[in-house]
Amino acid sequence: MASKLFVGNLSYSTTDDRIREVFEQYGEVLSATVVRDRATGQSRGFGFVEYGADTAAQTAMESLNGADLDGRSITV
């Protein structure tokens, strides 16, 4: 069963690929997306990571909540 994690407090320079790179350490990532403003294309400072396995999502959440990513302390 797939699990989707909310990732908040992202740096505006953080990309989809960067999130995927960090979260793949904990398991297979099905998707990693930074939410962007439709009009400007600017990051809105949050995104979502989807895992194929609940255990991978749980481990990533416990390990990365409060971690530093691109100079910001992220919320998972």
C-alpha positions, 0 to 999 in steps of 0.5 A: 500500500502506498503512503504519502508524506507531507514535507513542509518548510522547504527552501524555495530552491529545493527541487523535485529531484532533490527531495527524491534524492534525500527520501530515496535513502529510506525506500522506493519513492514513487513520486516526489513533488514540490508544490508550485504557484500556478502563476509564477512557478515559484515553490510554495515551500511544501511538497509531497513524497509517496512511498510504495511501502508504509514501513519506508514512509514511517522510517523516513518520517521519523528520520527526516522530521526536523532534519536540515534540507537546503538550509531549512529545518523540514517538517515531515 
